[in-house]
């Protein structure tokens, strides 16, 4: 699951020095903060995010290897947390308003992944295949290039550029989100507002990745505790 890190490319992280030279795994969370997430959904999401950070900090290996970045999208797209180890940032408290610039949010995350991989290469760090996880309760604003994004996601996933997962909160458009995802990893509906269970699954999964050997095939934990899996 690790990628070759021989080539040099310029990146926006060029002035940053590595905290350590452990093999890194980047996880970019792309989070819907549109108006429909207001109230209990955004409150539960905030609690889940803080639990996620605490889980990573309590795992000695994962805390030194897993970098987290957060991109939010509503009427605007905001990369509110640049890639950092879990101990190196304060988890923000999100608020909800506006529309759903989902496509722009995911494309921003893809840009972060590509820039971070370039930085890993330029600083001599090895890395695992990054993850992008999209969480949304709606559908993209009209005029968003869903087909173009879908093509980009599938191409990069097929070339092992990153892993892409999507979680649909109640009210999401199943067909639209399925279109964005790679066929091998269709979107999973969240059970109620079980963000705490979702993020426990994510921290456990990332912990497994951070301890794996190069190109090892992993069996991730079952998402059945938080996802409405149809059999």
C-alpha positions as CSV (number, residue, x, y, z in Angstrom):
1,X,0.0,0.0,0.0
2,X,3.0,2.4,0.0
3,X,3.9,4.4,-3.1
4,X,7.3,5.1,-4.7
5,X,8.7,8.4,-3.5
6,X,11.6,8.9,-5.8
7,X,10.4,11.9,-8.0
8,X,10.7,15.5,-6.9
9,X,7.8,17.9,-7.5
10,X,7.3,21.4,-6.1
11,X,4.4,21.8,-3.7
12,X,2.8,24.5,-1.4
13,X,4.3,22.7,1.6
14,X,7.9,23.4,0.4
15,X,8.8,25.4,3.5
16,X,7.6,22.9,6.0
17,X,9.9,20.5,7.8
18,X,8.8,16.9,8.6
19,X,7.9,16.2,12.2
20,X,9.4,12.8,11.8
21,X,10.4,10.4,9.1
22,X,7.8,7.7,9.8
23,X,5.9,6.4,6.8
24,X,2.9,8.7,6.5
25,X,-0.7,8.1,5.6
26,X,-2.9,11.2,4.7
27,X,-6.6,11.2,5.4
28,X,-8.5,14.1,3.9
29,X,-12.1,14.5,5.3
30,X,-14.4,16.4,2.9
31,X,-17.3,17.5,5.0
32,X,-20.7,18.9,4.0
33,X,-21.6,22.0,6.2
34,X,-24.5,23.2,4.1
35,X,-27.6,24.5,5.8
36,X,-29.4,21.1,5.8
37,X,-26.7,19.8,8.2
38,X,-27.7,22.5,10.9
39,X,-28.8,21.4,14.3
40,X,-28.3,17.8,15.6
41,X,-26.4,16.5,12.4
42,X,-23.6,19.1,12.7
43,X,-23.5,18.7,16.5
44,X,-23.0,14.9,16.1
45,X,-20.4,15.4,13.4
46,X,-18.4,17.7,15.7
47,X,-18.5,15.2,18.5
48,X,-17.4,12.4,16.1
49,X,-14.5,14.5,14.8
50,X,-13.2,15.1,18.3
51,X,-13.5,11.4,19.1
52,X,-11.6,10.6,15.9
53,X,-8.7,12.9,16.8
54,X,-8.6,11.4,20.4
55,X,-8.5,7.9,19.0
56,X,-5.5,8.7,16.8
57,X,-3.7,10.5,19.6
58,X,-4.1,7.4,21.8
59,X,-2.5,5.1,19.2
60,X,1.3,5.5,19.5
61,X,2.1,4.4,16.0
62,X,-0.9,6.1,14.3
63,X,-0.2,9.4,16.0
64,X,3.2,9.5,14.3
65,X,2.1,8.3,10.9
66,X,-1.4,9.5,10.1
67,X,-1.9,13.0,8.9
68,X,-5.4,14.5,8.8
69,X,-6.7,17.3,6.6
70,X,-10.2,18.8,6.6
71,X,-12.0,20.5,3.8
72,X,-15.5,21.8,4.4
73,X,-18.1,22.8,1.7
74,X,-21.3,24.8,1.8
75,X,-21.7,27.9,-0.3
76,X,-17.9,28.1,-0.2
77,X,-15.1,25.6,0.0
78,X,-12.7,26.0,2.9
79,X,-9.6,23.8,3.6
80,X,-9.8,24.5,7.3
81,X,-7.1,22.1,8.5
82,X,-4.0,21.5,6.4
83,X,-2.3,18.1,6.6
84,X,-1.2,17.6,10.2
85,X,-0.4,14.9,12.7
86,X,-3.3,14.5,15.2
87,X,-1.4,16.1,18.0
88,X,-0.5,19.2,16.0
89,X,-3.8,20.9,15.6
90,X,-7.0,21.8,17.5
91,X,-10.0,20.1,15.9
92,X,-12.3,23.0,14.8
93,X,-16.0,23.2,15.7
94,X,-18.0,23.3,12.5
95,X,-21.2,25.3,11.8
96,X,-23.7,24.8,9.0
97,X,-25.1,27.2,6.4
98,X,-25.4,27.7,2.7
99,X,-25.6,25.5,-0.4
100,X,-23.6,22.4,-1.5
101,X,-20.5,22.9,-3.5
102,X,-19.6,19.2,-3.3
103,X,-17.7,18.9,-6.5
104,X,-15.4,21.9,-5.6
105,X,-14.9,20.4,-2.2
106,X,-13.7,17.0,-3.5
107,X,-11.5,18.7,-6.1
108,X,-9.9,20.7,-3.4
109,X,-9.2,17.5,-1.5
110,X,-7.7,15.9,-4.5
111,X,-5.4,18.9,-4.9
112,X,-4.3,18.6,-1.3
113,X,-3.5,14.9,-1.8
114,X,-1.4,15.6,-4.9
115,X,0.5,18.5,-3.2
116,X,1.2,16.5,-0.1
117,X,2.5,13.5,-2.0
118,X,4.9,15.9,-3.8
119,X,6.0,17.2,-0.4
120,X,6.6,13.7,0.9
121,X,8.8,13.0,-2.1
122,X,10.8,16.2,-1.9
123,X,11.5,15.6,1.8
124,X,12.4,11.9,1.4
125,X,9.4,10.5,3.2
126,X,7.7,7.3,2.3
127,X,3.9,7.2,2.4
128,X,0.9,4.9,2.2
129,X,-1.8,5.5,-0.4
130,X,-3.9,8.5,0.9
131,X,-7.5,8.4,1.7
132,X,-10.3,10.8,0.9
133,X,-13.6,10.5,2.8
134,X,-16.6,12.5,1.7
135,X,-19.5,13.0,4.1
136,X,-22.7,14.7,2.8
137,X,-26.4,14.8,3.3
138,X,-27.4,16.5,0.0
139,X,-26.5,16.7,-3.6
140,X,-24.2,19.0,-5.5
141,X,-25.4,22.5,-6.5
142,X,-26.8,22.7,-10.0
143,X,-24.1,23.4,-12.5
144,X,-21.4,21.4,-10.7
145,X,-19.4,19.2,-13.0
146,X,-20.4,15.8,-11.4
147,X,-19.5,13.8,-14.5
148,X,-16.0,15.4,-14.7
149,X,-15.3,14.8,-11.1
150,X,-16.5,11.2,-11.4
151,X,-14.1,10.6,-14.2
152,X,-11.2,12.1,-12.3
153,X,-11.9,10.1,-9.1
154,X,-12.1,6.8,-11.1
155,X,-8.9,7.5,-13.0
156,X,-6.9,8.4,-9.9
157,X,-8.3,5.5,-7.9
158,X,-7.5,3.1,-10.7
159,X,-3.9,4.4,-10.8
160,X,-3.6,4.0,-7.0
161,X,-3.4,7.7,-6.5
162,X,-5.7,7.5,-3.4
163,X,-8.6,5.6,-1.9
164,X,-12.0,7.3,-2.1
165,X,-15.0,6.7,0.2
166,X,-18.3,8.5,0.5
167,X,-20.8,8.4,3.4
168,X,-24.4,9.6,2.8
169,X,-26.2,11.2,5.7
170,X,-30.0,11.0,5.7
171,X,-31.4,13.1,2.8
172,X,-28.5,12.5,0.5
173,X,-29.0,11.7,-3.2
174,X,-28.0,8.1,-3.6
175,X,-27.7,8.2,-7.4
176,X,-25.7,11.4,-7.5
177,X,-23.3,10.2,-4.9
178,X,-22.9,6.8,-6.5
179,X,-22.0,8.6,-9.7
180,X,-19.1,10.4,-8.0
181,X,-17.7,7.3,-6.4
182,X,-15.5,4.6,-7.9
183,X,-17.6,1.5,-8.8
184,X,-15.6,-0.6,-6.4
185,X,-16.5,1.6,-3.4
186,X,-20.1,2.8,-3.7
187,X,-21.5,5.2,-1.1
188,X,-22.7,3.9,2.2
189,X,-25.7,5.4,4.0
190,X,-25.0,6.4,7.6
191,X,-27.2,4.8,10.2
192,X,-29.0,7.7,11.8
193,X,-26.4,10.1,13.0
194,X,-23.9,7.4,14.1
195,X,-20.8,9.7,13.4
196,X,-19.1,8.5,16.6
197,X,-19.2,4.9,15.4
198,X,-18.2,5.9,11.8
199,X,-15.1,7.8,13.1
200,X,-14.2,4.9,15.5
201,X,-14.2,2.7,12.3
202,X,-12.1,5.2,10.5
203,X,-9.5,5.5,13.3
204,X,-9.3,1.7,13.6
205,X,-8.9,1.4,9.8
206,X,-6.3,4.1,9.6
207,X,-4.5,2.5,12.5
208,X,-4.3,-0.8,10.6
209,X,-3.0,1.0,7.5
210,X,-0.3,2.7,9.6
211,X,1.0,-0.6,10.9
212,X,0.9,-2.5,7.6
213,X,3.8,-3.7,5.5
214,X,4.5,-2.4,1.9
215,X,1.8,-3.6,-0.5
216,X,0.1,-5.7,2.2
217,X,-3.5,-6.5,1.4
218,X,-5.6,-5.5,4.4
219,X,-9.0,-6.6,5.7
220,X,-10.6,-3.5,7.0
221,X,-13.1,-3.7,9.9
222,X,-16.7,-4.2,8.8
223,X,-18.7,-0.9,8.5
224,X,-21.9,-2.7,9.6
225,X,-21.9,-0.9,12.9
226,X,-22.5,2.5,11.3
227,X,-23.6,1.9,7.7
228,X,-26.9,0.7,6.4
229,X,-25.6,-2.2,4.3
230,X,-28.1,-3.7,2.0
231,X,-27.7,-7.5,1.4
